[in-house]
Amino acid sequence: MMGRNMQEGADPQKQTFVSGGDAREDETIQSTLVKIIERADAKTVTEIEGISTL
C-alpha cells in the first residue's frame, strides 16, 4: 500500500473490487475508493475499464 511519502514514479497501488452489478454504481465500493484515495494522499487516479473473471 502506498504511503504518504511515496516518491513520483513509485509502483502504483492497485485495488480490485467484485460486484454483482455495475461496480461504478455500488455505494460501498465508491466509499471505499474515496477512503483509499484520501489515506494514500493520491495525486492521480486512473480507472482501467474492463471486466476480468476471477
Backbone bond lengths (Angstrom), bond angles and torsions (degrees), N, CA, C in turn:
res aa  C-N    CA-C-N  psi(-1)  N-CA   C-N-CA  omega(-1)  CA-C   N-CA-C  phi
1 M - - - 1.443 - - 1.523 108.90 -
2 M 1.314 116.46 139.35 1.451 120.21 -178.25 1.514 111.05 -74.65
3 G 1.299 116.16 138.08 1.449 120.92 175.80 1.509 110.55 -95.97
4 R 1.295 115.60 177.41 1.458 119.84 -177.64 1.535 112.99 -68.84
5 N 1.312 117.58 -20.61 1.452 119.93 -174.84 1.522 113.37 -106.29
6 M 1.338 117.69 19.54 1.458 119.85 179.00 1.522 108.92 -65.23
7 Q 1.312 115.86 141.05 1.447 120.05 -177.80 1.514 111.07 -86.82
8 E 1.310 115.30 157.92 1.452 121.23 176.70 1.529 108.93 -57.42
9 G 1.317 116.79 138.34 1.453 121.10 -179.80 1.522 113.06 92.15
10 A 1.337 118.06 -3.41 1.466 121.33 178.70 1.523 109.10 -68.11
11 D 1.324 116.61 157.69 1.459 120.90 177.50 1.524 109.50 -58.52
12 P 1.333 116.99 137.76 1.463 119.02 -179.26 1.520 112.03 -72.94
13 Q 1.314 115.46 152.38 1.459 121.63 172.53 1.518 106.31 -80.85
14 K 1.324 117.26 133.84 1.460 121.32 178.93 1.510 109.09 -116.61
15 Q 1.313 115.72 139.56 1.455 121.33 179.44 1.522 107.78 -133.05
16 T 1.324 117.03 132.12 1.453 122.62 179.50 1.524 109.24 -116.02
17 F 1.311 116.21 138.06 1.458 121.82 179.08 1.515 109.58 -124.53
18 V 1.333 115.54 147.99 1.462 122.19 176.26 1.520 107.08 -117.16
19 S 1.326 116.29 131.56 1.450 121.08 -178.67 1.519 109.62 -142.56
20 G 1.324 116.07 145.54 1.458 120.67 177.63 1.516 112.31 -76.76
21 G 1.325 117.18 -15.25 1.469 122.48 179.92 1.511 109.81 -129.33
22 D 1.311 116.14 -151.76 1.460 122.13 178.42 1.525 108.69 -74.45
23 A 1.307 117.10 110.42 1.469 122.02 -176.61 1.527 111.74 -60.05
24 R 1.330 117.41 -26.40 1.468 120.65 -179.82 1.518 111.59 -68.77
25 E 1.332 118.15 -18.19 1.457 122.05 -179.81 1.530 112.29 -106.22
26 D 1.322 117.47 5.48 1.466 122.86 -178.98 1.532 108.75 -86.17
27 E 1.335 117.27 112.76 1.471 121.19 -176.03 1.524 112.82 -63.05
28 T 1.330 117.46 -33.25 1.464 120.68 178.77 1.522 110.38 -65.56
29 I 1.319 116.49 -43.61 1.470 120.80 178.80 1.524 109.77 -66.09
30 Q 1.327 117.81 -42.99 1.467 120.66 179.16 1.522 111.46 -59.51
31 S 1.327 116.37 -45.29 1.463 121.20 -179.90 1.528 110.81 -63.36
32 T 1.317 115.98 -42.49 1.472 120.62 179.21 1.518 111.02 -62.96
33 L 1.326 117.07 -43.23 1.471 120.77 178.99 1.522 111.66 -60.95
34 V 1.326 116.89 -43.69 1.466 120.34 179.47 1.528 110.37 -60.71
35 K 1.320 117.48 -43.56 1.470 121.27 178.92 1.526 111.24 -62.62
36 I 1.326 117.32 -43.67 1.471 121.22 179.43 1.528 109.93 -61.84
37 I 1.323 116.77 -45.08 1.470 121.45 -178.98 1.527 110.18 -62.39
38 E 1.336 116.46 -44.55 1.470 120.04 179.98 1.518 111.73 -65.05
39 R 1.332 117.93 -44.87 1.472 121.30 -178.67 1.514 112.25 -64.19
40 A 1.334 115.94 -35.93 1.465 120.02 -178.69 1.527 111.69 -82.95
41 D 1.335 116.69 -7.42 1.466 121.31 -175.41 1.524 109.54 52.22
42 A 1.344 114.89 45.16 1.467 121.67 -174.96 1.518 111.79 -63.56
43 K 1.301 116.40 139.03 1.459 122.79 175.94 1.523 110.33 -99.52
44 T 1.331 117.17 -23.94 1.458 122.90 -178.55 1.521 109.33 -138.85
45 V 1.329 115.90 137.74 1.462 122.22 176.01 1.516 107.54 -131.08
46 T 1.330 116.89 132.22 1.451 122.09 -179.49 1.515 109.71 -124.56
47 E 1.336 116.29 130.74 1.455 121.11 174.73 1.521 108.18 -96.24
48 I 1.314 116.10 128.92 1.454 120.85 176.50 1.522 106.59 -101.68
49 E 1.312 116.19 114.57 1.458 120.25 -176.99 1.523 110.71 -75.02
50 G 1.306 114.57 149.04 1.451 119.31 175.21 1.510 111.22 131.05
51 I 1.296 113.61 169.40 1.448 121.93 179.60 1.529 108.49 -124.46
52 S 1.308 116.18 134.95 1.452 121.14 177.70 1.514 108.34 -121.90
53 T 1.315 116.57 142.73 1.458 119.55 175.14 1.508 108.65 -95.17
54 L 1.312 114.80 144.25 1.462 120.20 -179.01 1.503 110.09 -99.59
